[in-house]
Amino acid sequence: YYASIGASGGVSGLVLMYCLIKPWSEIKLFLILPIPAVICAILYIVYSSWASKNQDDNIDHSAHFYGAIVGASLLILFIPSTIKLFLKEIIHTFPF
């Protein structure tokens, strides 16, 4: 057991909110590799879920995972049109 303290779960929620609003914006992975925000969000959720079960590095990966999920859920709950905006952005502004 360990104590978890910090704001990383909240920051994860804010990042996922941004990814829902601007899915094709560029996020630089490790400050070098540019990838679309929607791909970054998917990879982040998958990694955080996996790491919360498989890593023993004293990082609260489950806080990152649930922070991102709660952030996205709150955005959709308070601004339901976010889903339409997200789908419109994904379909109509596909960058490739």
N, C-alpha and C positions, 0 to 999 in steps of 0.2 A: 504494500500500500504506500501511497505517497500523496502529498498535498498538491493540489493543482491551483495555481494562482496566475492571473494574468488576463489579458483582454484578447487573446488570440482567437477564441471562439467567436467573439463579437466582430472582430476584423474579418474572419472567414465569412460571416453572414453578410457583411457589407460588400465583400468581393463578389460573392455569388449574386447579390442583388445587381451589382454592376454588370455582371455577365448576362443576366436576364434582360437588362435594358439595352445593352450594346453588345450583342453576341458576336459580331464580326470585328469588334475592335481588337487591336493588336496588344497582346501582353507578352512581354519578353521573359521567357523562362530562363532563370539564372542570369538575367540581365543581358542575354546574348541571343537566344533562339526565339524569334517572333512566332507566336502561334495565336490563332483566333481565341477570343475569350471563352466561347462556348466549348471549345475543345479543352482548354485549360480547366474549366469548371468540371467537366466530366472526369478528366484525369485526377483532379484534386479530390473529388468525392470518392472515386474508386480507390485511390491511394490511401486516403484518410480512413476509409472503412477497413481496408486490408491491414494497414499499420496498427489500427487500434486493437486488432486481434493477434497480430504476429510480431510486433516489435517490442523490445524490452529496452527502450532508450530513455526512459523517464520523461517522455513527451506525451502530453495528454491528447493523443490523436482523436480520441472520441469527442473531445471538446471541439476540435476543429470540424469534425464531421457533423456533429449535431448543431454547432453554431452556423454552419453553412446551410443546413436543412431548415433550421428555424428562421434564418434571415430570408431565405427564398419564400418560405411559407408565409411569413408576416407581410412581405411585399405583395404577394398574391392575395392574401386575406384583406389587406387594407386598400389595395389598388387592383381589383380583379381584371381590369383592362390590360394589365401587364402580360397576361397570357396571349391576348390578341396581338399586342405589340411585339412580343417575342416571336410568335409564329410569322407575323408579317416580315419582321427583320430577317428571319431565317430563310424564308421562301423568296421574298422579292429582292433582297440585296445580297444574295449568295455571291461571294467574291470570286469564285473560280469559274 
